[in-house]
Amino acid sequence: MATEQKVGLRLGYKAPNFKANTTQGEIDFYDFIGDSWVILFSHPADFTPVCTTELAEAARLAPEFQKRGVKQIGLSCNELGSHEKWVQDINQFGNVNLSFPIIADPTREIAKLYDMLDEQDLTNLDEKGIPFTVRTVYVIDPKKTVRLSLQYPASTGRQFNEILRCIDSLQLTDREKVATPQGWTPGQPLIVHNSLKTDAAKEHFKGKEVKEVFPYLRFVNL
Ligand code: BEZ
């Protein structure tokens, strides 16, 4: 079912600040970000099966996010007490110790601010018929800019390794004049950024082989 189009939080927009209650106390989001990267991700509801598998995987991968200087923070429209009880199930299911905060947003104030509410799934509603959140992900950089967003429906669990892969791409392409091809993983050939002509690329990546397939498609290994 299509609904009226709204402008959401696009890539390059400044992530809006908010104050929130979380499983680790009250936070000011900008203070939480500090000088780090952040992944802010919502799930539809506590004590639901797909969400339990997702949060367990996010907890299992916490060291991978930390290695990249990325703080994790979850969100749903449930109350704090519900989050606290549900975390015990997540830890039991995944044999993990979930260590990142989960925001309690029962008024949906933050979900609205971050365009996370489900406008299309008539099963993803609370008992009053008010939409829950979808599976939204924002990757926010230390300047508080939205660098990546994903939205999955309630029925489809996310792949958190894909989010790590995107973070690797974002952090690498911030440092180097490259882009990453489809399915790229660290260590694989990179694409020379199209702002560099091939001769300039050979100069820029001195000592590395720049392979030209077409004038617009050049590979380099860094
Ligand atoms: C789940 O996590 O399994 C789920 C949550 C809300 C709607 C559908 C599925």
Residues whose N, C-alpha, C, O or C-beta is under 5 A from the ligand:
A	BS01	BEZ	P44 T48 P49 V50 C51 T123 N124 A154 S155
